[in-house]
Amino acid sequence: MSPFSADAMKRAAAEAALQSVTHGMRLGLGTGSTAAHFVDLLGARVREGLEVVGVPTSERTRLQAEGLGITLSTLDETPELDLTIDGADEFDAALRLIKGGGGALLREKIVAAASKRMFVVADATKEVETLGAFPLPVEIDRFGALSTRLHIERVARGLGLEGPITMRMSAPETPYLTDGGHYIYDCAFGAIDAPETLAERLQAIPGVVDHGLFIGLATAIFVAGKDGVRIVGDVTGGAL
């Protein structure tokens, strides 16, 4: 693996974030390629004697963590967490994120909101000046999907946003289903100049379960690039 490959940089970010994990922590375990590196590295530390409890954000992460011997819980059993470590599809300088490319945005957001801190691990290609180059995932209830899509289009138009809204598919003619049994629309709006406003208006649409704008949740972002890992934000924010 080249030290400058995207995969190597993702692993470097995960290694840096792992340094903040201490004995006895209650951890939210993210979903996606970079979060998977973190879970692998955490599993190695657990084998060396580190004791933590993890709450996975997807069935995929649950299976990975179980296979590595990480003790797992649920938010019903462990409703308050010390730290969540997850990836992102995009982030900006204000620590706003787009997430959901891996299909787990709802559970990721619930787990992040239950945590004192959220650390994001990412390679430098995920950093943007303005969110929106990555299509925004919007998770919707299956009932009335077309009606919900039209409502999303109207909300977007009202904010000057246009672009294709595409239902995510797992196979031809087979819509992708989240772990919660919902559909996802991927909204290629381009640059989102007012992400807070868009987030608020999307959330108000009946039929929208949640969206991939994560605002006010991340406390620090570990960004891996060719010059090493730098931290955006505050690793101590929210810590006891």
N, C-alpha and C positions, 0 to 999 in steps of 0.2 A: 504494500500500500504506500503510495507516494505521500510524503509528509504534508504536501499541499493539496491532496485530493479532497474533494468535498467530504468524503467519508472520514478521512483522517481528521479534518477540522471539526466535524461534528463530535468525534470521540474526544478531541482535546477540550472542547467546551464542556462536555459531560464530565471529564476528569476534573476540571477546575471547579465545577459546581459541587462535585462529590466531597470536596474538602470541607464544605460547610455542614456536612451530615455528621451528627454526633450520636453517641450511644443513647438508646432509649427514645429516639425521635419517632414521631408519627408522621409518615410521609405520604403525600399524594404522588402517585407514579403516573407520568404522562404517557401519551400514545404518539407513535410516529417514529421515523427512522432515527432521529437524534435522541429522543427519549429512550428508545430501545438500547442505545449505547449506554445511557445512564443506568438502566436497569441491569444490564450485563455487568457493569463495573460495580454496582451496588451488591450484586450477587456474589462477586468475588470477595468483597469486604465482609459480607455475612459469613462466608465460609471461613474467613480468618477470625471470626468471633464477634463482629459487630452485631448488636441487637437492635433492630428497628421493627416497626410495624408499618406495612404499606397498604394504601388504599388505591387500587388500580382504577384507571379512568376508562378502561375498555376490557372486553373479554380477551382480546389479543394480548394486552399487557398482563392480565391476570394469569393467563396460561404461561407466558414467558417467566413471570416472577415465581410462580409455583414451581416451575421446572428448575429454578435456580435456588430453591430452598428459602426464599424470602417469606417471612411470616406476614400473612395478609389479614385484612379486616375489611369491614364495610363502613360507610358513613353512618349507618344505623347503629353499629356497634361502637364506632369511634367518630363521633360527629364533629370533633374539633381537631385540626391537624396543625403541626408545627411548620411544615414546609411542603410545598408542591414543587416538583421539578418537571418541566415539560418543554416541548419544542414550540416552534411557531413557523407559520408559512411566510409571514412578513412581520417586521416591527419597525417602528420609527423612533426618533429621538425622545419622544414623550412617553415611551414605554407602552404605546398602544400597539395592539397585535391584531393580525388576522390569523385565525386558526380554523381547523376543521377539514383540512385536506385529507386527513386520515379517517374522517368520518365520525370522530368521537367528541365533537365540540360541546354537546350538551353536558355530558358527564365531566369533561375536562373543566368546564366553567363552574359546575356545581362543586367539584373538588377544590378548585382554586379558591372559590369564595369561602370555603370552609377552613382555609389555611391562613395562618398568621402572615406567612410570606409566600410569594411565588417567584421562583427563579426560572428564567427561560434560558435554554441552551440552544445555540444556533451558530451556523457558519455565517461569514460576513456577507454572503450573497443574499441573505434574507433581510438585510438592512435597506430601508427605502426612505426617501425624503417624504413621500406622501403615500399613504396606504392605497392599495387598489390595483397594483399590477397583477397580484394574485387574485383570481376570481373569489368573491366573497361567498362562502357557504352559508346557506340559510336552511335550517332544519325545520321541516313542516309536518303537520299531521297529514296522514294519507287522505282523510275525509276532505273533500272539496279542494283537491290539490290545484286544479286549474283556476278556480276562483281566487285562491290564495296567491297564485302566481300573478294574476292580473292586478291584485291589490299591491303586491310588491312592485310591479312595474309603475303603477300610479305614484306610489310613494317616491320611487327613485326619480321619476320625471319631475316631480315637484321640487327636487333638490338639484335638478340639472344633470342627473345621471342617466345615461342610456347605454345599452349594450345587451348582448344576448343573455338570457336567463335559461339555463339548461338543466334539466333533471339529470342527476347523476345516475349512471346505469352500472349494474354489476355484470350484465351480459346483454346482448341485443334483445330489446323488448322486455328486459327485466330490470326494473328500478332497483337501485341500491337501497338497502334497508340498514338503518343504524341499529345499534344494540337495543335501543328503545323501540324499534319497529317503525321508525319515521323515514320519510323521504328527505333528500337534500337537493335543493336548487343551488347551482353554482352561478353566481351573478357577476358577469364580466363588465363591471361598470367603469373600469378605468380609475383614474385618480379620484379619491374620495376626500374632498376638501373639508367636509364637516362630519367626521366620523361619529362624534357624540350625537349629533342630530339624527343622522341616519340610524344609529343604534336605537335611539328612543322611538323613532317612528316605525321601524321594523317590529320592535317588541310589542307595539300597540296593535298589530294586525292580528285579528282572530285567525287561527290556523298556523301562525308562526310559533313554533315551539321555542326556538332560540336562533341566534345568529353568531357568526364567527368573529365579530368585533369584540375583543377583550380589552376593556378600557377601565383603568383604575385597579387592575388586579396584579399585574407584574410589579415586583419591587426591584428586581435586578435582572439584567440580561448578560449572560456570558457569551461573548462574541469571539469566535475563533477565526483568525485570518492567517496570512502568511507570516505575520510578525508576532504571532502568539495569540493569547487570549486577553481581551480587555473586558472590563465590566462597565456597563451602563446602568446607572441607578445606584441603589444603596442596599448592600447585602445585609445590613443590620436592621433595616426598616421592619417594624412589627415584631422584632425578636424580643423575648422576655429578658 
